[in-house]
């Protein structure tokens, strides 16, 4: 049955196939399938991470359920709820797919930072500010900020996103939308980070995406996953240095140490790097939402 499902689903060409996800356009809805493909340094790595797509999809769905007061694009993650013929492919789609409302995307990345790290740390070192927001002097890498800040970036379909000011964001999405996105993003991050901290995880920063449907702003795309956020374990956190994230850091480190020049094609990953990365991804959902029992899908 499994091989039959896979071969039949493979005959349906996605309307969009990105680095890590496949999207099927179903008219007023989309079916998003999170694969086990992994992207690093703008390249798709030839070695998949088993269960990665299930982790990302499961975490997003759990957050959407938790934030039920904030409208989002999720309709269902139950395969039997999907339109034909996709409801026939339970072996292929269970755990890693989501039926969503179609929305007009607002073309900025809504990033919230509660800690100074990554590109924000690099920018702070240059000018003491992030996206035009002046920060206190003397911060060190991974320090917690006095309060979270909204630091939008461009939304690039190819190449790198670039950090922008709230004024520049307003030119892209409009003044009212920009301020509303800032408010929603900060509220969501604050609620999520407090919840995660109670589970032993620091959400250092995260990225939200939004769209508009029927005149209403809704959350779209994945949300608060290890790929859209920086998750750190409370027990491992040491300010003043780069932290170990619950994501693909093992892969990035391996690729840097391998001598690869970051130009495609990327090298294959050894088995131990694959397993360590799989464990870090799985740990995120196991700590945040242990009741979800994702192992039933990861076989």
Buried (B, 14 or more C-beta within 10 A) or exposed (E): EEEEBEEEBEEEEBEEEBEBBBBBEBEEBBBBBBBBBBBBBEBBBEBBBBBBBBBBBBBBBBBBEBBEEBBBBBBBBBBEEBEEEBBBBBBBBBBBBBBBBBBEBBBBBBBBBBBBBBBBBEBBEEEBBBBBBEBEEEBEBBBBBEEBBBBBBBBEEEEEBEBBBBEBBBEBBEEEBBBBBBEBBBBBBBBBBEBBEEEBBBBBBBBBBBBBBEEEBBBBBBBBBBBBBBBBBEEEBEEEEEBBBBBBBBBBEBBEEEEBEEEEEBBEBEEEBBBBBBEBBBBBBBBBBEEBEBEEBBE
